Amino acid sequence: MVTLKLAKPNNAKELGILFNECFTVYHGCDTEGYTVEECTEYFRNRKCRDTVIGIYDGNIIGFCTFGKAEDEYFRDAGCVEYIMVKKEYQRLGDGRRILHEAIRQLRRQEYSRVMCWLDSENEDAVGFFKALGFIFTGEEKKDGELTLQKYFRTI
């Protein structure tokens, strides 16, 4: 069974490796801006705050980073920044449990809704979030070659 915890600063390196691995697997190649060093630095800079981790057999198998939404319409909302689970642990319910814990943490921070941006071509992610009650707002934006779509739900 996967154990859920809030990440600590000493988890930064392992989270950076996992972040890079998930991006590389999803995109099928190394992605600019997501080297192991850059991913590790992302977690070091935030001191691993607002990150739920899933641990199985002593190893981090997934994480969800969250925080305050940086969005004019969603000023009073929390935001899921990233959720990633190792490929071999997907479709087992672990990602759902990790996200639920992140949403629980956002609720504790007194947010009443949560939003996220999803790659419109990532059908697995879109289906995952829709199954958990997220609704597409109709808003899209470009991020390099990706088209991102905004989703939200009340919590």
C-alpha positions in Angstrom: 0.0 0.0 0.0 1.2 3.5 -0.8 1.8 5.9 2.1 1.0 9.5 1.6 3.1 12.3 3.2 4.0 15.9 2.7 7.4 16.2 1.1 10.4 17.5 3.0 13.4 19.4 1.7 15.6 16.2 1.7 13.2 14.7 -0.9 14.2 17.3 -3.5 16.7 15.1 -5.4 14.5 12.0 -5.6 11.5 14.2 -6.6 13.7 15.9 -9.3 14.7 12.5 -10.7 11.0 11.3 -10.8 9.9 14.6 -12.3 12.4 14.3 -15.1 11.6 10.6 -15.6 7.9 11.2 -15.9 8.4 14.0 -18.4 10.9 12.0 -20.5 8.5 8.9 -20.6 5.5 11.1 -21.5 7.2 13.0 -24.2 9.4 10.1 -25.4 12.6 12.2 -25.2 14.4 14.7 -23.0 12.4 17.9 -22.8 14.1 21.3 -22.7 13.8 22.8 -19.2 13.2 19.5 -17.5 16.7 18.0 -16.9 17.2 16.2 -13.6 19.1 19.3 -12.3 16.4 21.7 -13.3 13.7 19.5 -11.9 15.6 19.1 -8.6 16.1 22.9 -8.5 12.4 23.4 -8.8 11.8 21.4 -5.6 14.8 22.9 -3.8 13.6 26.4 -4.6 10.2 25.6 -3.1 11.8 23.7 -0.2 9.4 20.9 -1.2 6.5 22.9 0.3 3.0 22.1 -0.8 4.0 18.7 -2.3 2.2 15.4 -1.5 4.3 12.3 -2.2 3.2 8.7 -2.5 5.8 6.3 -1.1 5.9 2.5 -1.8 8.6 0.2 -0.5 10.7 3.2 0.6 10.6 4.9 -2.8 8.6 7.9 -4.0 6.3 6.7 -6.8 4.4 9.9 -7.4 3.8 13.4 -6.3 1.4 16.4 -6.6 2.5 20.0 -6.2 -0.1 22.6 -5.4 -0.5 26.2 -4.3 -2.3 29.4 -4.8 -3.7 29.9 -8.3 -2.0 32.7 -10.2 -5.0 33.6 -12.2 -7.2 36.7 -12.2 -10.5 34.8 -12.3 -9.3 32.1 -9.8 -7.7 34.5 -7.3 -9.4 32.7 -4.4 -8.6 29.2 -5.7 -5.9 26.7 -5.2 -4.0 25.2 -8.1 -2.7 21.8 -8.9 0.6 22.6 -10.5 1.9 19.1 -11.3 0.8 15.5 -10.6 3.0 12.7 -11.8 3.1 9.0 -11.0 5.6 6.5 -12.3 4.2 4.6 -15.3 4.1 1.2 -13.5 2.0 2.7 -10.7 -0.6 4.3 -12.9 -4.2 3.0 -13.1 -3.9 1.5 -9.6 -5.6 4.4 -7.7 -2.4 5.9 -6.4 -2.6 9.1 -8.5 -6.2 9.6 -7.3 -5.2 9.2 -3.7 -2.2 11.6 -4.1 -4.5 14.2 -5.8 -7.2 13.8 -3.1 -4.6 14.4 -0.4 -3.4 17.6 -2.2 -7.0 18.8 -2.5 -7.5 18.1 1.2 -4.4 20.2 1.9 -5.8 23.0 -0.2 -9.1 22.8 1.7 -7.1 23.1 4.9 -5.6 26.3 3.5 -9.3 27.5 3.1 -9.6 27.4 -0.7 -13.0 26.5 -1.9 -12.1 25.6 -5.5 -9.1 24.3 -7.4 -7.9 24.7 -10.9 -5.2 23.3 -13.2 -3.9 23.5 -16.7 -3.8 20.3 -18.8 -2.2 19.4 -22.0 -5.2 19.1 -24.4 -3.5 16.1 -26.1 -2.9 14.2 -22.9 -6.1 12.1 -23.0 -5.2 10.1 -19.9 -4.7 13.3 -17.8 -7.9 14.9 -19.2 -9.9 11.8 -18.5 -8.4 11.4 -15.0 -9.3 15.0 -14.0 -12.8 14.8 -15.6 -13.4 11.6 -13.6 -12.6 13.5 -10.4 -15.1 16.2 -11.2 -13.0 18.8 -12.9 -14.8 20.8 -15.6 -13.2 22.4 -18.7 -13.6 26.2 -18.5 -13.3 26.8 -22.3 -10.1 28.7 -21.8 -6.9 27.6 -23.7 -3.4 29.0 -23.9 -0.3 28.0 -25.8 2.9 26.9 -24.0 5.5 26.3 -26.6 4.1 23.5 -28.8 1.5 22.5 -26.2 -2.1 23.7 -26.1 -3.1 23.9 -22.4 -6.7 23.8 -21.2 -8.0 25.2 -17.9 -10.0 22.9 -15.7 -11.5 23.6 -12.2 -13.8 22.1 -9.5 -15.1 23.2 -6.2 -13.7 21.5 -3.1 
